[in-house]
């Protein structure tokens, strides 16, 4: 499996840990759902991801710094993904900015 798009399905709860076992995925889109909880540090194990879209969910906590391990990531959309005020840890924001600056990748954060 190289692409998984589960847009607008009203899924809720946390992202199942089994999803992070799909290490061959290149595109993962989970937008327009009601996923909640924290994004697992296991996201860093999905090293083939080129596109990650998590917009319009109800995550809380911080974006794990392990997202910086996704060296093939060229598009990352995190728009309205969190219901909390404090979305990012500063180190994660630095990692994302470094990805954009050094690789000219497309990352949206709102």
C-alpha positions in Angstrom: 0.0 0.0 0.0 1.5 3.3 -1.0 -1.4 5.7 -0.7 -4.1 5.9 1.9 -6.8 8.6 1.8 -9.4 8.6 4.5 -10.8 12.1 4.0 -14.1 13.2 5.4 -15.2 9.9 7.0 -16.1 11.2 10.5 -13.5 8.9 12.1 -12.9 9.7 15.7 -10.7 8.6 18.6 -7.0 8.2 18.3 -5.2 7.1 15.2 -4.8 3.3 15.5 -1.2 2.3 16.3 -1.4 -0.3 13.4 -1.5 2.6 10.9 2.1 3.4 11.8 3.1 -0.1 10.7 2.3 0.9 7.1 5.9 1.9 6.5 5.6 1.6 2.7 3.0 4.5 2.6 4.1 7.5 0.5 0.8 9.4 0.9 -1.3 9.6 4.0 -4.4 11.8 4.1 -6.6 11.9 7.2 -8.2 15.3 6.9 -11.8 16.3 7.7 -12.2 13.7 10.5 -12.5 13.9 14.2 -9.3 12.2 15.2 -8.1 13.3 18.7 -5.4 12.6 21.2 -1.8 13.1 20.4 0.0 12.2 17.2 2.3 9.3 18.0 6.1 9.5 17.9 5.8 6.5 15.7 5.0 8.8 12.8 8.8 9.0 12.4 8.8 5.3 11.5 6.9 6.1 8.3 10.1 7.0 6.5 8.7 6.7 3.0 6.0 9.4 3.5 6.1 12.1 0.8 2.7 13.6 1.7 1.1 13.9 5.1 -2.2 15.7 5.5 -3.8 15.9 9.0 -5.9 19.0 8.6 -9.2 19.7 10.4 -9.0 17.1 13.2 -9.0 17.5 17.0 -5.5 16.5 18.0 -4.0 17.9 21.2 -0.5 18.1 22.6 2.5 18.9 20.4 3.6 17.6 17.0 6.3 15.1 17.8 9.8 16.0 16.7 10.1 12.6 15.1 8.3 14.1 12.1 11.7 15.5 11.3 12.9 11.9 10.4 10.6 12.0 7.3 13.3 12.9 4.8 11.1 12.3 1.8 8.3 14.5 3.0 7.6 17.1 0.4 4.0 18.1 1.4 2.8 18.4 5.0 -0.6 20.0 5.7 -1.4 20.6 9.4 -4.1 23.2 9.0 -6.7 23.4 11.9 -5.5 20.1 13.2 -5.6 21.0 16.9 -8.2 22.2 19.4 -5.6 23.4 21.8 -3.9 26.8 21.9 -0.3 25.5 22.3 0.2 23.4 19.1 3.9 23.1 18.6 7.0 22.5 20.6 9.6 25.0 19.6 12.0 22.2 18.5 9.4 20.7 16.2 8.7 24.1 14.7 12.4 24.5 14.1 12.6 21.0 12.5 9.7 21.9 10.1 11.2 25.2 9.2 14.6 23.5 8.5 12.8 21.0 6.2 11.3 23.9 4.3 14.5 25.9 4.1 16.9 23.1 3.1 14.7 21.2 0.8 12.1 23.7 -0.5 9.3 21.5 0.7 5.7 22.5 1.0 4.5 22.7 4.6 1.4 24.5 5.8 0.8 25.2 9.5 -2.1 27.3 10.7 
